[in-house]
Amino acid sequence: DMCILIFCGIVMGFQHQKQPHGVSNLFLSMFAPCLFMPVPCLRCLGSGQIMLQRERSHGLHVTAYALARMAVDLLDVLLGAMVYVTTYYMVLSPKLPSEYYLTAILLISCVTSGWGYLV
């Protein structure tokens, strides 16, 4: 998953070097994490269904299990956003501070991961 985000950051950075301050470039740079961030979140609760059913029959609360898995996967989501922004920013080298890109991508990553958990 991180390799895909690194690859997307490099490709988007090279693609946007001709016109680094275009509005469409900012939109497209946010579009890549929107596509690839929900994928690990979709696997979060679906991978251990047999174990979940077995533990549920012995008294495990499913809500507590789901919230714990989401809390642990939040680190992966935030790390993925940081990796993407770092590679994109290093390749593009824009005049804007990196905090603008990082804040936008972190918020987008949290929203899209929430949609991934919901699905």
ABEGO torsion letter per residue (X at the ends): XAAAAAAAAAAAAAAAAABAABAAAAAAAAAAAAAAAAAAAAAAAAAAAAAAAAAAAAGBBAAAAAAAAAAAAAAAAAAAAAAAAAAAAAAAGBABBAAAAAAAAAAAAAAAAAAAAAX
